[in-house]
Amino acid sequence: MYRFLKPITVLIFMLLCSCAQQVDPTADNINKIFNSKDFTFEFHPIDGTTKSLSFRVDYLVYQSDQPTVRREVSYEEVVLINDYIQRLVNLHSDSFTTENHSYYIIKNTAYKTTIIPDQEDYYFWALLKTLKLE
């Protein structure tokens, strides 16, 4: 019986270590995530669906209820997305919760932050249209 305990303990330890650390939505923390050049930007509208933009070096992967889009990302698009995220950080409100408001998650393997902005959802849809993803 005890010989099974050691592998289970190691597995639990590995799972705990692999979880991303939750950090506050500050510019410094988001820059830590961006510096990895391998991160995901998720949008969680109030309707419970999820749309995500993942970045792997110079590639963008867009996942939604439509077919996945994979393509190179241009410098101009990176600047646009960075500006959008910076605006979200500036509009973050601690008075909202993820249960009653749309929110964003930015994460990589080490860090994860949740932004709940005081902003309408249509700005995200406008971003997707500008990036020609929807």
URZI-V578540 format. One record per pair of residues at least 6 apart in sequence whose ideal C-beta (glycine too) atoms are under 6 Angstrom apart, sorted by sequence separation. I is the first residue (numbers start at 0). J is the second residue. If there is no record, write none. Layout:
{{I | J} {I | J}}
This chain:
{{22 | 28} {32 | 38} {43 | 49} {127 | 133} {53 | 60} {61 | 68} {105 | 112} {41 | 49} {42 | 50} {52 | 61} {60 | 69} {104 | 113} {41 | 51} {51 | 62} {59 | 70} {102 | 113} {103 | 114} {39 | 51} {40 | 52} {50 | 63} {58 | 71} {59 | 72} {102 | 115} {39 | 53} {57 | 71} {100 | 115} {38 | 54} {87 | 103} {37 | 55} {101 | 120} {36 | 56} {95 | 115} {91 | 114} {91 | 116} {92 | 117} {90 | 116} {87 | 114} {90 | 117} {90 | 118} {87 | 116} {83 | 126} {76 | 130} {45 | 101} {44 | 101} {43 | 102} {42 | 103} {41 | 104} {24 | 88} {68 | 132} {40 | 105} {24 | 91} {39 | 106} {38 | 107} {37 | 107} {61 | 132} {35 | 107} {32 | 105} {32 | 107} {29 | 105} {44 | 120} {32 | 110} {31 | 110} {42 | 123} {28 | 112} {19 | 106} {22 | 110} {24 | 112} {20 | 110} {21 | 111} {22 | 112} {24 | 114} {19 | 110} {19 | 111}}
